[in-house]
Amino acid sequence: MAVNIIWSPNAQKKLNAIVGYIAEEWTEKEAITFVKRVNKVLQQISNYPQSFPQSNKQNKIRKCVISKQTTLFFVFNDDHVNLLTFFDTRQNPDGLTL
């Protein structure tokens, strides 16, 4: 059974920044492809949140690799999935705050 997805302000802000960067540095087509990939992954998370591995930072936080450069962190319970943040994996992981 699919559960609702709740976006944190931080997750929405980070996604907008990533999509904007892709559109500026690459092409709008690439940005659209990335958004489609995010939507597909969100559907998978909504249906099977427990299938994604736990983060090394905290056990309750799960992670999902969107692309080689982007990872999504989230938590879930029986009612909903809460998207915490998108992280650019090219950054220092010590800067990741969840």
N, C-alpha and C positions, 0 to 999 in steps of 0.2 A: 504494500500500500504506500503510495507516495505521500510524503509529508510536505507541509508548506516551507518555503524558503524565506527567511528574513534577512534582509541586507543591513549590515551595520553601515553607518555613515562612512567609516574608514574604508570598508570594502568597496562601496560605490565610488568613492573618491579615487581610490587606487585604480579601479577598473577604467574609469574615465581617463585617467592620466595615461594608462598603458595604451588604450585605444587611440587617444590623441597622438601619442608618440609614434605609433605604428603608421597612422595616417600621414603624419608629417614626414617621417624619415623613410617610409616605404611607399605604399600606395593605399588609396581608399579601399581597393579590392582586398588587400591583405588585412586591413582593419576589419572589414566585414567578415572575412574568413575566420579571423580570431574570435569575433563576437559569436559566430555560429558555433565554433568549438566550445566556447564558454557555455552557451545555452545547452549544448548536447551533454556536457559534463554535469551541469546543474540538474538536468533530468536524471542522470545516473545517480547523483548524490541524493536527490529527492526520493528515489526508489530504493536505493541500497546504501545508505550512509555508512553502515557498519563495515562495508567491504573495502573502505579506504584505510590505509595504514595510519597508526597513531603517530603524532609528532614526537620528535626526540625531546622537545622542550617541555611538553606537558602531556600526560597520558590521555586526558579527556579531549584534547584537540586532535583533529584528524587533518590530513593533508592530501591534496590532489594535484598532480602535475598536469597543468593545462598545456604547457609547451616546455621546451627545453629551458626557456628563460623565465617561466612564470609558474608559480605554485600558489594554490588557493588553500587557506587554512579555515577550518570550520569546526563547530561543535554541534551536537544534535541530542535530542531526546525523542520521546514517543510522538510528540506533537509537531515539532518543527526542526529545521536546520537553521542555524545562525551562522551566516558568512562573516568571518572576522576580518580577513584581509587577503589581498593578493600580494605576493612578494616576488620581486625581481631577483632571480637566483644568482645574478652576476654581482649582487651587492654582498657586503660583508654580513654573514649570518648573525653576527653579534648585534647588529642593528635591528634585527627583527624583534618587535615587541608585540606580544599577543595579549 
